[in-house]
Amino acid sequence: MTDEEDLIIYVTDFDGTEHALAALDGWRVMEIIRDHGLPIKAECGGACSCATCHVYVDPVWLDKIPAKHEEEEDMLDAAVDVHDNSRLSCQIIMNPGLNGLKVAMAPGSEKD
């Protein structure tokens, strides 16, 4: 089992640069992205009441993250350029099983 300090997620920013970010078990992926200073809007702070933390999950990881809830589906309806692998990063909770998770920041989630 991996220690918390060893958890990593890989985030591709709006310029196409991949960042390896240290992650904490139990934190929302949105919080990890934001706290590492990447320009994610995340207006509602994780309450699943906006779509400004929209990310694309690497297809390899789709079966490893929990399924979308109805609230997340509703919020994604308001997101820009939604795909089958679209998720709200505030709804993905980091855990050792997600060590190495890869996501890309989606249009509409960038800070102004």
C-alpha positions, 0 to 999 in steps of 0.5 A: 500500500502506498503512503499518503505522501507518495500519492501522485496525480498527473494533470495536463494544463491548458497549454498541454504541459503535464504536471506531477502533483503530490496528492493527499488521501481524502482530498478532492482532485480539484483541491489538489490542482488548485493548491498546487497553483494551477489555474483552475477556476473551481468557483463553488469550492467543491460543492458540486454547484458549478462546472468550473472544475471540469476535467477529462479523465484519462480513459485508462482511469475511468473504471477506477473512479466512482461513477457520476452521481445525478448532481454531477451529471446535471452540472456537466450539462452546463460545462463546455466541450463535454466528452464521455470522460468528462468529470468534475474534479471536485467529485473525485476523492483521492485515495491510494487506488488512484495513485498515478491518476491522469486528468487534463483540465477542460475548457471553461475551467480556466481562471480569467 
